[in-house]
Amino acid sequence: MKIITKELIYKTKGDSEIIDLTLDLNKLLIETKLSEGNCTVFSIGSTGGITTLEYEPGLLKDIPSFLDKIIPKYEKYFHNDTWGDGNGHSHIRSAIFKTSLTIPFAKKLFFLGTWQQVVFIDFDNRPRTRRIIAQFIGE
C-alpha cells in the first residue's frame, strides 16, 4: 500500500466560481502509477468546497444563483462583524459543501459517472490562489 500526496494550484475569481478538477486529477492518478485505491481531494481553506456535478454551462449559472437565494452574500453575518472581511456567507457555504471528497479508483480509472466531474467551488468574495491536495492511497 502506498500513499502519494500531490498538490494543484489554481488562481480563482471567487463569487462561487466553479473549477473542473477532473482532468488534472486524472493526470495525477496516472503519474502515481497506482491502479487501485482511493483519492481524497482536499481544499486548503475554509471558504471553498469540493463536490461532484455535471460541469455544463447551465449548472455553472444555477449553482451560484441557488446559493445566493439560500445563503445570500449581503445578509447580516456575525463573522463579518468579527473580521470585517465580508465573507461570512463564504464560510457557511463551505461548511455545507465541505472541503474534501474521496473518490475510489480501479484499473487506473476513477469511479465517476459519465457526466460526473469533480469540482472546486470558490465561495470567497475576492480572487485567491487556491491549493488543492490530492492524496492517493492504493497499490
C-alpha positions as CSV (number, residue, x, y, z in Angstrom):
1,M,0.0,0.0,0.0
2,K,1.4,3.4,-1.0
3,I,0.4,6.9,0.0
4,I,1.2,9.6,-2.6
5,T,0.3,13.3,-2.0
6,K,0.1,15.8,-4.8
7,E,-0.9,19.5,-5.0
8,L,-2.8,21.5,-7.5
9,I,-2.8,25.3,-7.6
10,Y,-5.4,27.5,-9.1
11,K,-6.0,31.2,-9.4
12,T,-9.6,31.9,-8.7
13,K,-12.0,34.8,-9.1
14,G,-14.3,34.0,-6.1
15,D,-18.0,34.6,-6.1
16,S,-18.9,30.9,-6.4
17,E,-16.6,30.3,-9.4
18,I,-16.6,26.6,-10.3
19,I,-13.4,24.9,-11.5
20,D,-13.4,21.4,-13.0
21,L,-10.6,19.4,-11.4
22,T,-11.3,16.1,-13.2
23,L,-8.7,16.3,-15.9
24,D,-5.9,17.4,-13.5
25,L,-6.9,14.7,-11.1
26,N,-6.8,12.1,-13.9
27,K,-3.3,13.2,-14.8
28,L,-2.1,12.9,-11.2
29,L,-3.6,9.4,-10.9
30,I,-1.6,8.4,-14.0
31,E,1.6,9.9,-12.5
32,T,1.1,7.9,-9.3
33,K,1.2,4.6,-11.2
34,L,-1.3,3.2,-8.8
35,S,-4.0,1.0,-10.2
36,E,-6.5,0.6,-7.3
37,G,-7.3,2.6,-4.2
38,N,-8.8,5.9,-3.1
39,C,-8.1,9.6,-3.7
40,T,-9.0,12.2,-1.2
41,V,-9.3,15.6,-2.7
42,F,-9.0,18.4,-0.1
43,S,-9.3,22.2,-0.4
44,I,-7.0,24.1,2.0
45,G,-9.0,26.9,3.5
46,S,-12.5,27.5,4.9
47,T,-14.1,29.4,2.0
48,G,-14.1,26.7,-0.7
49,G,-15.8,23.4,-1.4
50,I,-15.2,20.2,-3.2
51,T,-18.1,18.2,-4.8
52,T,-19.2,16.5,-8.0
53,L,-21.6,17.7,-10.6
54,E,-22.2,17.8,-14.3
55,Y,-19.8,20.6,-15.4
56,E,-22.0,22.3,-18.0
57,P,-22.9,26.0,-18.6
58,G,-26.4,25.8,-17.1
59,L,-25.3,24.4,-13.8
60,L,-22.3,26.9,-13.7
61,K,-25.0,29.6,-13.5
62,D,-27.6,27.6,-11.5
63,I,-25.4,26.8,-8.5
64,P,-24.3,30.4,-7.8
65,S,-27.8,31.6,-8.3
66,F,-29.2,29.0,-5.9
67,L,-26.6,29.7,-3.3
68,D,-27.4,33.5,-3.5
69,K,-31.0,32.5,-2.6
70,I,-30.3,30.2,0.3
71,I,-27.1,31.9,1.7
72,P,-27.2,35.5,0.3
73,K,-23.9,37.4,0.1
74,Y,-25.3,40.5,1.6
75,E,-27.1,39.1,4.6
76,K,-26.1,40.1,8.1
77,Y,-23.4,37.6,9.3
78,F,-21.7,37.9,12.7
79,H,-18.5,36.6,11.1
80,N,-18.3,39.9,9.2
81,D,-18.6,41.8,12.4
82,T,-15.7,39.8,13.9
83,W,-13.2,40.2,11.0
84,G,-14.7,42.9,8.7
85,D,-13.9,40.8,5.6
86,G,-17.4,40.5,4.3
87,N,-17.2,36.8,3.6
88,G,-19.4,35.3,6.3
89,H,-21.5,33.7,3.5
90,S,-18.4,32.0,2.1
91,H,-17.7,30.2,5.3
92,I,-21.3,28.9,5.7
93,R,-21.3,27.7,2.0
94,S,-18.1,25.9,2.6
95,A,-19.4,24.3,5.8
96,I,-22.4,22.9,3.9
97,F,-20.5,21.7,0.8
98,K,-17.4,20.5,2.8
99,T,-13.8,20.8,1.8
100,S,-13.0,17.3,0.8
101,L,-14.2,14.3,-1.2
102,T,-13.0,10.7,-1.5
103,I,-13.1,9.0,-4.9
104,P,-12.4,5.3,-5.4
105,F,-10.4,4.1,-8.4
106,A,-9.6,0.8,-10.0
107,K,-7.8,-0.2,-13.2
108,K,-6.2,3.3,-13.1
109,L,-9.6,5.0,-13.6
110,F,-11.8,7.0,-11.1
111,F,-15.3,5.6,-10.5
112,L,-17.1,8.6,-11.9
113,G,-20.3,8.7,-13.9
114,T,-20.4,9.7,-17.5
115,W,-21.5,13.3,-16.7
116,Q,-19.9,13.5,-13.2
117,Q,-16.9,15.8,-12.7
118,V,-15.0,16.7,-9.6
119,V,-15.1,20.4,-9.0
120,F,-13.8,23.1,-6.6
121,I,-16.2,26.0,-5.8
122,D,-14.6,29.2,-4.6
123,F,-17.1,30.8,-2.3
124,D,-14.9,33.7,-1.2
125,N,-15.7,37.3,-2.1
126,R,-12.4,38.0,-3.8
127,P,-9.8,36.4,-6.1
128,R,-7.5,33.9,-4.4
129,T,-4.7,31.4,-5.0
130,R,-6.1,28.1,-4.0
131,R,-4.3,24.9,-3.0
132,I,-6.0,21.6,-3.6
133,I,-4.4,18.5,-2.2
134,A,-4.9,15.1,-3.8
135,Q,-3.8,12.2,-1.6
136,F,-3.8,8.8,-3.2
137,I,-3.8,5.6,-1.2
138,G,-3.5,2.3,-3.0
139,E,-1.4,-0.1,-4.9
